Amino acid sequence: MSNTTVISTFTLSGLTDVTNQRITLFSLTLLCYCMILLVNGALIVTIILEENLHEPMYIFLCNLCINGLYGTAGFYPKFLFDLLSDNHVKSYAGCLLQVFVIYSYAATEFSVLALMAYDRYVAICRPLEYHSIMTKHRVVFLVCFSRLTPLLCQTIVMIMTSKLELCGSHIQKLYCENWSVIKLACNSITINNIVGFVIIFFDFGHDLFILFSYVQLVKCALKCTEGRRKFMQMCATFIMFA
């Protein structure tokens, strides 16, 4: 006899132990979310309106800010609602949507940071070739690639997750995440695990690329005064926008 049932909602239990601190946690979380919206929104508007900032580095930074708004929208509103509610239930479709948004946000973050590292590498280590490499068409392509590839990868993951038959609906987390969902499956999740590990290694490749790019940046900066000046200018810019 099968234990499979049609799951329409998930119950989240991550807030069970914070009953007495909910108002304080709600206030701090709301303040944090408002700051994220304000800072990212201000940066996006500034970069769009200031023509002097219509350079690849700032376009990538704008893309990073837009992704930040996208990712936080997948977590903060529901989390704030749950802090004021005694019924921590999320619909099946809403849970998968949250998984999709959070995971695609994280993957896009790595992709955009890799683009920014590549842009700075070309600007500092290959300055004479910069404008021929970072053309408008290439920048548009790189921005689209950095956003569409993670969306495609997570779409595949979500389709595979949605095909699973589930034997439970209880998630011991503050939010929905893919592993918590698929471990409720009644059938084998081997293929899901394999695809998940492939995507993780792909994202890890971004980390290695970022590390390699900045190692090269440091080497270039140490070779000449102009390289050091550009490197320090880059660091100051990122500190200012951090």
C-alpha positions, 0 to 999 in steps of 0.5 A, spaced: 500 500 500 502 506 497 503 512 502 503 517 497 498 523 498 497 529 493 501 534 497 498 541 496 501 545 502 507 545 506 508 546 514 514 550 516 517 549 523 523 553 523 520 559 527 518 554 533 523 556 538 523 564 537 515 565 539 517 570 545 522 574 540 518 575 534 516 582 535 523 584 536 525 579 530 520 582 525 522 589 527 530 588 525 528 584 519 523 589 516 529 594 518 534 590 514 529 589 508 527 596 508 535 598 507 536 593 502 530 596 498 533 603 499 540 602 498 539 597 492 534 602 489 538 608 490 544 605 486 540 602 480 537 609 479 543 613 480 547 608 475 541 609 470 540 616 470 548 618 470 551 617 463 558 617 466 556 611 469 554 607 463 560 603 463 561 595 463 563 595 471 557 599 473 552 596 468 554 589 472 553 592 478 546 595 477 545 588 475 547 585 481 543 590 485 537 588 481 538 581 482 539 583 490 532 585 490 529 579 486 532 574 491 530 578 497 523 578 494 523 571 495 525 570 502 523 577 506 516 578 505 514 571 507 518 571 513 515 577 515 508 574 514 510 568 518 513 572 524 506 575 525 502 569 524 501 562 528 500 558 522 506 557 518 503 554 512 506 555 504 502 552 498 506 547 494 506 552 488 509 557 492 514 553 496 517 551 489 517 558 487 521 560 493 526 555 491 526 557 484 527 564 486 532 563 492 537 558 488 536 562 481 538 569 485 544 565 488 547 562 482 546 569 478 550 572 484 556 568 482 555 569 475 555 577 475 561 577 480 565 573 475 563 578 470 565 583 474 572 580 476 573 579 468 571 586 467 576 588 472 581 583 469 581 586 462 581 593 464 587 593 469 591 587 465 589 588 458 587 596 458 589 597 451 584 592 449 579 593 453 574 597 449 575 592 443 573 586 448 568 589 452 563 592 447 556 594 448 554 588 444 558 583 448 556 587 455 549 585 453 550 578 451 554 577 458 549 580 462 543 576 459 548 570 459 549 571 467 541 571 468 538 566 463 543 561 465 542 560 472 534 561 470 535 555 465 539 551 470 534 552 476 528 551 471 530 544 470 531 543 477 524 545 479 521 541 473 525 534 476 523 536 483 515 537 481 515 530 478 517 527 485 511 523 489 512 526 496 510 522 502 510 528 507 509 535 508 513 538 514 519 542 512 524 544 518 526 550 515 524 558 515 523 557 508 523 552 502 529 549 500 530 544 494 533 539 499 528 539 504 523 538 499 526 532 495 528 528 501 520 528 502 520 524 496 517 516 496 521 514 490 528 515 488 532 522 488 538 519 485 537 523 478 536 529 482 542 529 486 546 528 480 543 534 477 544 538 483 551 536 484 553 538 477 550 545 478 553 546 484 560 544 481 558 549 475 557 554 480 563 552 484 567 554 477 565 561 478 568 561 484 575 559 481 574 564 476 573 569 480 579 567 485 583 566 478 581 573 476 583 577 482 590 573 483 592 576 476 589 583 478 594 583 484 600 580 479 598 586 474 598 591 480 604 589 483 608 590 476 607 597 475 604 604 478 599 605 473 596 598 475 596 599 482 593 606 481 587 602 477 587 597 482 586 601 488 581 605 484 577 599 483 577 597 491 575 604 493 569 603 488 567 597 491 568 599 498 563 605 496 558 601 493 558 595 498 
